[in-house]
């Protein structure tokens, strides 16, 4: 018996990293694909319409009473600001409710992660068209999203040092060819609050390149003193450094999702 235990221990010591890699790979890839195949039939109905990427997002300011929602053991008070709807192409999805993200990010914004555990960066209009979308790469750090030009070498001062002038000129040309398509009004980052379990399942299976319809309310989170951006007024002094560009994320309380021919509500 002791011999078997020693052999097993030796095996684990030798292959533990291989096993860990396999488990992580399986959980990230295969389970993800499995969910995308199953969730639309468990939590959604057939959608007969055809999604067309929005040329502009729809919003209608509202004057509605605040309401409370419960997430786990915590209750949050949300203040509706805008009725909102958009069909866009997903640039990036960032989830904060995974084991590692809770460790590295949870200590700084645990209550907000509990309320809005996923961010989705969407493009609309020309930026979301197939040929233009391929020109971009996306960055998402500290719950802020941005668009960069694929193949362009960036530096804080923009132009990095090159061994010769020709390389610098080629980099600048690439940048100009791509940057002409980047428009602030055709991109936005959303902190998603799912209104139902079905909505939560829908946003959990979103992937880069998906065309998705999102509908709901842009809300301030009174409990955490957080304010949402809106297309009409994205500037809030207590959220953005004074004098900076008015580029705020949208806090979206999602009531409807249409994805891959299925509607989640």
Secondary structure, DSSP 8 states (H G I E B T S, - for coil): -HHHHHHHHHHHHHHHHHHHHHHHHIIIIIHHHHHHHHHHHHH-EE--S-----SS-EEEE-----EEEEETTEEEEEEEEEEEEEEEEEEEEEES-SHHHHHHTHHHHHHHHHH--EEEEEE-GGGGSHHHHTTEEEEEETTEEEEEETT----TTSS---SSHHHHHHHHHHHHHHHTT--GGGEEEEEEEESSHHHHHHHHT--TT-EEEEEEEEEEEGGGTB----SS----TTTS-TTS-----EEEEEEEEEETTEEE-
